[in-house]
Amino acid sequence: MDGSAGRDAANPLILVADDVDANVELLVDQLATLGFRTIVARDATSALAACIEHRPDLAILDVSMPAGELGVDDRDAGFEVCRRIKRDARSARIPVIFVTALNDTRDRVKAIEAGADDFLTKPHHRLVLNARVNALLKLKGATDALEESLRRQRELQKVRDDLMKMIVHDLKTPLTAILASLEMLRDGDFGVLGAPQARVLSDAEGKAEDLLALIEDLLEVARIEEQSITLNPEPIAPPALLAEIVYDWSLRFQQEGTTATTDCADDAPVFRADKALLKRVLSNLVQNAVTHSAGPVHLALTARADDSGILFTIADDGPGIPLEFQDIIFRKFERVRAPNAPRVRSSGLGLTFCRLAVEAHGGRIWVKSADGEGSTFYVQLPHEPRQPPRLS
C-alpha cells in the first residue's frame, strides 16, 4: 500500500484500488493535480483493509483485481470489495466509484447492485473525474453532518430524559407526603375546619393529585418507551369493557351534560389484553373529548371485529382537530387547541401514553377528524398481545 496519504490532512483522502501500475499512476497523478490525497491498494484484501484503517473520503475501484482471501473470481473482485465496504458500519458511508475499461451493461448492473455510487469507463477525462468525485464528496459531507447532528440530538434527548426521570422520582416521595398531610387536615385530625378553609384545602388537594397523576404519566410513558413494562393480558369482553368505561364516567358525564352511547357488533370477539392499560387508553380518549369541547358533547363508543382482531372507536361531535395536527398530537408533550375549543390544562402526555400502550400490545391508534366536525379515534388491537421486539 502506498500513495500520498502523508500530505496536507485538510484535503480529502481517496483510495485507489487497481492492480495495473499504469492505471494507478494515472489516477494518482490526476487526483494530486486536483488537490486530493491518495492511498493505493493493489488487491481486494488490501483495499478492504485500507478502508477500515484509513477511512478514506472516497474509494475508486477497478472491477478486476486479485481477489486474495475474498473467495471470488478476480474478474468480480471489485464488486465484492464494494459489497463489503457497504455492509460494514465502519465504512458504509464511503462513496465508491468504479473505473474500468469494461463497458458491458451487465457490469454496470453489478456495480449498482453492489452499492456503487458512480461508474466511469476508461479512458476518462480528468475534469469529469473531478466533477464526479467532488459531487460525491459534497454528498458524503452533507450525510456525515446530518448523522452527527442526529447523534448529538439523541445524546441530548437521553440527557433530558434521564434528568426528567430523576426529577420525577425525586418529586414523587415528598408529594405523596404532602397529599397524606392534606388528607389528614381535611379529615379533621388537626382540628375542625371552617367552610372557607375546607374549600381551599380541597382545591389544594385536587391540584396535588393532578400533579401526582402527571408524575405517574411521566413514569409510565418512560417505562413503555424503554419497553420495561410487563403486560398482564386477560380475556376481555368488549360489551362489558365499554359498559365499565361509561359507568366510570357517569358522574362526570352528568356534571358536563355529556351523553354517551355504546354499540358492540355481534362479531366483536373476546380478546386478550392488559385490561388496566386498555381502560386507561379508552378513558384518556373519553377525557379528551369531554375536556376539549366548549359545551356538552355526545360520545359514541363502538367495538367490532377487525381483520387483525378488534377495532374500538371513540367518536364525538366536538370542535374537531385540524388536519395538520392529526399526526403530532400523539407525540410527547405536543398540545393542540382548535380555535373554537376551550383552553384546558394538559401535560401533552395523554395521547402519547395511548399510542405507546396500544403499540405495546402490537396494535395501532389513529384519528380521523375535521375542524368543527368532531373527531373519531380508532384503537385497533390483535386477538393476543404482540409486543414489538426490543430495540437494541
N, C-alpha and C positions, 0 to 999 in steps of 0.2 A: 504494500500500500504506500503510495507517495502522492505528491501534489504540492499545493501552496497553502496548506491549512495554517501555517505559522504566520501568515501576513496579518494585515490590519483586521482585527476581530470585529470591527464595525461593519465590514462588508459581508453580505450573505455567503454562506458556505454551500457549495454544490458538490454532490457526489457524482463522479463519472465512472460508470461500470462498463468496461469493454475490454476484450482480450486482444484487440488489434492495436499495436503501438501507434500506427499512423492515425487511426481514428481518435485515440486518446489524446495524442499530441495536438491534433487539430482542434478538438473541443476545448482542451485546457487553454490553448492559446487564445481562442475566441472568447472564452469566458473571462480570462485575465484581462483582455483588451476592454471588455465591458465592465470591468471593475469587480468581478466576483472572485472569491477564494475557491479553491478546488481541493478535493481529495480523490484519489484514484483507487479503484478496485478492479482486479483483472479476472475475477471469477465470482460465481454466485455466492459462495460461502463468505468470501471477503466482503462482498457488497452488503450482505446482511449484518455482518459484524460491525462494519463501518457505520451503518445506520444507528445501531444501538450505542456504539462507543462515542461517536462524534455528533449525533443528532443533526445531520445536515438540514439546511433550509429547503433543499430540493434535491431530487435524485434523477439523474439521466441514465437510463439503462439501455444497453443493446439487448436485442431479443436472444441472440445466440452467444453463449459463453460457456466455459467449463462449469458443469453443474456441481462438481465436488460431492459433498455429502448430502445434497438435497434429494437425491433419488429420482431425478427426472432426466429426460433426454437433454443433451446440451442445446439442441435446437429450440427447446422451450424453457431454458433455464431462467431467462429474463422474466417470463411470465410468472414463474414460481417465486422468484425474488419479490416481485411486486405483490403477489398474493400474501406473502408472509409479512411484508412491510405493513400492509393494510390491516392484517389480523392482529398485529402486536400493538397493544395500547401505547407502548413507548414510542412507536414510530408511525402510528396510523395516520397522523395529520401531515406527514411529509409528502408533498406533491411529487408525482412520478411522471416523467416524460420518457417515452420510448423513442429512440433514434435508431433507425435500421435501414438497410438498403432494400429490404423486402417490401413489396408494395401489394401484397396479397390481401384481399378483403378479409379473409379468414384470420390473418394476423391482427388486423385492426379490431375485429370482434373479440379475439382472445385477449387483446390488451385491455379493452373496455371491461370484459368480464373479470379480469384480474384486478381491476380497480385503478387502472391508469387514468391520469388526469389529462394527458395530451399525447399526441403521436406525430412525430416528424419523420419524413422519408429522406434518406440521403440521395443526392447531396442537398444540404440545407443552406439557406442564406444566413449569414451572421445576424443581420437585423431581424429576420424572422425569429431566429432562436432567442434573441434578446427580448423581443416583444412577448413571446410565449412564456419565457422564464419570469419576466417582470410581472406579467399578469397573474401567474400562479403564486408568486411571492406576495403580491398585494392581497390576494385572496387568503393565503395562509396567515398573513399578518392580521387581517380582519378576524379570521376564525380564532386565532390564538388570543386576540384581545377580548373577544366575546367569551371564550372559555374561561379566561382569567377573571373577567367581570362576574360570570356566573359562580365561579369558585368563591370569590370574595363575598358575593351575595349570600351563598349558602353558609359560609362561615359566620357572617353577621347574623343571619337568621338563627343559627344554632346558639350563638351567644345570647341573642334576645330571648329565645325560647327557654334556655337554661336559667336566665335571670328571672324570667316571668315565673317559672315553676318554683324557683327558690323563694321569691317574694310571696307567691300564693301560699306555699306551705307555711311560711312564717306568719302569714296573716290569719290562717285558719284557727290556730290554737287560741290566741287572745280574743278573737271574735266569738268563738264558742263560749269562752268565759264571760264575755260581755252579755251575750244572749241569756246565759244562765242567771246572771245578776239581774237583768231586766225582768226576767220571768218571776224571780223571787220578789222584786219590788211590786210587780203587777198583782201578784197573789197576796200582797199584804204582809209578807214575812217581816218587813221592817216598819210596819205601821200602816194605818188606814190612809188611803189616797183620796183627795178630792176629785171631783169630776174633771176640772181642767188638767190637773196633774196626770190623771189616768189617760186622758186623750193624748197628751204629749208623749207619755211613756209608751202608749200603744203605737203611736206613729214611729217613735224611735226603734221599737222592737220590730216593726214591719220593715223599716229601712235596713236594719241589721240582718234580718232574714233574707232580704233581697241581695245583700252583699254576700252572705254565705252561699246563696244559690249561685251567684256569679262565680264564686271561688270553686264551687263544685263543678260548674260547667267547664271552667278553665282546666281543672284537673282531669275531668272525663275526656275532654277533647284531646288533651295531651296524651292520655293513655291510649285512646283509639288511634291517634296518629302514629304512635310508636308500636302499634299492634301488640300491646301488652295486655289488652283487655281480653278476658275469657268469657265467651258466650255460654249461657246456660239455657239451651233450647228445650222447649216443652211443646206438646201439642196445643194448638190454638184454634178454636172455632171462630171464624170471622163474625157471625152474628153476635156472639157473646162479647167479643172484643169491642165491637162498635157500641154495643149497649153499655158496656162499662165506661167507655170514654164519655158518652153523653151523660150518664149518671154522675160521673165525677165532676162534670162541668155544669150540672143542672142549676146550682145556686148562682154561679157566675152568669149563666145564660139569663136567669130571671132578673138579676141586677142590671144587666146590659140591654135587656129587651131582645136578646138573640133567640132565634128559633132554629131548631136543628132536626133533620130527618135522617134516617138510616135506610139503606136498601142493600140487602145481600142477595146476589143472584143465587138461584138454585144450584148452579155449578161451582159456587165458591168453595174450594176444598179446605178441609182441615190441614193445617201446615205446621211446621215446627220452626220456632224462633225464640229468641230471648224476649220473653213477654214484657219484662220491666223496661228494657230498652225500647221495644216497639211501642209500648204505651206512651213513653216519653216523646218519641218521634211524632206520633199522631196528636198528642196533646200540644206539642210545640206548634204544629200546623194549625190546630184549632185556636190556640192563643194568638198566633199571628193574625188570623182572620178577625178575631174579636177586637184586639187592641189597635189594629191599624185601620179601623173603619170609624168614620166620624159619627155614625149613627147606628141604630140596630141593624144587624146583618142576619141573613139566612144562610145556614150551612147545610150542605148535603154530603153525607158520608156514605160511600158505597164500597162494595167489595165484589169482585167477580173473578172467575178463572182466567188465567193468562197462559200463553204458550210456555212461559218459563216457571209458572207456579200460580201466584195470586197477585192481583192488582187492586190496591186501595186508592180511592180518590177522595180528596177533601176540597169541595167547591164552595165558593162564597160569592155573594153579589156586592162585594165591597168596591173600593176605589180602583183595584187592579194594579198591575205592575207594568211600567213601560217596557217595551221590547228590549231596549238597550241595557236594561238592568237585570234581565231574567237569568243570565249566567252568573253574574258577580254576586248575587245575593247568597249563594252557597259558600262563598269564600269567607275565611276567618276575619272577623271584625268589620266586615262590609255592612253598611247600613244604608238603606234606600228608602226615601219617603216620597210617595206620589204627591203632586201638587195639591190635591184635594183631600189628602189623608191627614189625620191629626198628628201632632208631634208627640211621640212617645219615647220614653227612656228605653234604650236597648243596648245590650252588650255587643250585638253583631255576632253572637256565637250560636244562637238557637238553630238556624238553618245549617250552619256548619256541623253542629252535632248531629242533626238529622241526616245529612249526607254521609258522614263518617259511620254512623250507626247502621244505616241501610247498606252501605258498601261493605261493612264488616260481616254482613250476612251473605254477601255475594249478590246483592240487589242493586237497584239504582233509583234515584229520585229526580224528578224534573217538574217544571211548572209550565202551564200554558195560561196566558193572560193577555188582556188588552187594557190599556189605560182607560179607567172609568167604566169597565165592563166586568169587573170581578176577576177572580183567579181560581184555577184548579191545579192542585198539587197531586202528583202521581207518585205512588210508592209501589214499586214492583219488587217482589220477593220470590225466591225459589221455594220449592216444597221443603227442602232441607237447607240449613245454612251452608254456604260455600265460602268459607273465609278465604280471602285472597292470599297468595303466597307472601311470606315475609320478605320485605325488601332488605337487601344487604347494604 
